[in-house]
Amino acid sequence: MLINKINMKRILILGCCGAGKTTLARKIENALKIEVIHLDKHYWKPNWVESEQDEWKAKVKELIQRDQWIMDGNYGSSLDISLERADTVIFLNYPTHKCLYRVLKRTYDFYGKTRPDMPNNCPERLDFPFLHYVATYNIKRGKKISKKLKSLKNTKNVFIFKNDAQTASFLEKI
């Protein structure tokens, strides 16, 4: 795996909930000294109120104008906007069982508290629609993302990791 850190200034990290996007973003931030943008922090309003789509797309367009960023998040409605400006895309294409386990662990660890990568007054919770989203992510969204990223391999740094060992190897190289 050839990695050119010089060409890594706008890094988009994609993957299912529980894949480890936020953890990876923090590790890359420490290695490259590039600020992380947690999309969840910008999308959600207090008490889990969603942003309006026009407002959300405008916000993402504003965020991507920065010279450097690591963007942690996965919103289909704004994916093309983020992809256009990103020079590096990392897709954590992890197995569903690993993501489900990590979501359950995260929920246990933070239940009723707001995680650091979330906006105020969005305490960790668990419900069936969210678990269903995680359980069906690879079938419904993962395949589409993989296909989209294959078409970008000639114009962007694209990394697709299927397990923690591949991700750790990448981190060692940067």
KAKATA-V270089 format. One record per backbone hydrogen bond with DSSP energy under -0.5 kcal/mol. NH is the residue of the N-H (numbers start at 1). CO is the residue of the C=O. E is the energy in kcal/mol with one decimal. If there is no record, write none. Layout:
nh={NH NH}
co={CO CO}
e={E E}
This chain:
nh={3 5 7 8 9 11 12 12 13 13 14 14 16 19 24 25 26 27 28 29 30 31 32 33 37 38 39 39 40 41 42 42 43 44 45 47 48 49 49 51 56 57 58 59 60 61 62 63 64 65 66 69 70 71 71 72 72 73 73 76 78 79 79 82 83 84 85 86 87 88 89 90 91 91 92 92 93 93 94 99 100 101 102 103 104 105 106 107 108 109 110 111 112 113 115 118 122 124 124 131 132 133 134 135 136 137 137 140 141 142 143 145 146 147 148 149 150 151 152 153 153 155 156 157 158 159 161 161 167 168 169 170 171 172 173 174}
co={1 3 4 5 7 69 10 88 11 71 12 90 92 16 20 21 22 23 24 25 26 27 28 29 70 36 37 72 72 38 38 39 39 40 49 121 45 45 46 43 52 53 54 55 56 57 58 59 60 62 63 9 35 11 69 37 70 13 71 74 75 75 76 78 79 80 81 82 10 10 157 12 89 159 14 90 91 161 92 95 96 97 98 99 100 101 102 103 104 105 106 107 124 110 113 115 119 110 113 127 128 129 130 131 132 133 134 136 137 137 138 141 142 143 144 145 146 147 149 149 150 152 152 87 156 89 91 159 163 164 165 166 167 168 169 170}
e={-0.5 -0.7 -1.1 -1.7 -0.7 -3.1 -0.5 -2.8 -0.5 -3.2 -0.6 -3.4 -0.7 -2.1 -2.6 -2.6 -2.2 -1.9 -2.6 -2.5 -2.2 -1.8 -3.2 -2.1 -3.5 -0.6 -0.9 -2.1 -0.5 -1.0 -0.8 -1.0 -2.4 -2.1 -3.0 -3.3 -0.8 -1.3 -0.5 -0.6 -2.8 -2.7 -2.0 -2.0 -2.5 -2.4 -1.8 -2.6 -2.4 -1.1 -1.3 -2.5 -2.0 -3.8 -0.5 -2.6 -0.6 -1.8 -0.7 -0.7 -1.4 -0.8 -0.6 -2.1 -3.0 -1.8 -1.0 -2.0 -2.2 -2.0 -3.1 -3.0 -0.5 -3.0 -2.9 -0.6 -1.4 -2.1 -1.4 -1.9 -2.8 -2.2 -2.4 -2.5 -2.4 -2.5 -2.9 -2.5 -2.3 -2.7 -2.4 -1.7 -2.2 -3.2 -0.6 -1.7 -0.8 -0.6 -3.0 -2.2 -2.9 -2.1 -2.3 -2.8 -1.9 -0.8 -0.7 -2.9 -3.0 -2.6 -1.0 -2.4 -2.5 -2.2 -2.3 -2.7 -2.0 -1.2 -1.2 -0.7 -0.7 -2.0 -1.9 -2.8 -0.7 -2.9 -2.4 -0.5 -1.7 -2.9 -2.2 -1.9 -2.3 -2.1 -1.3 -1.0}
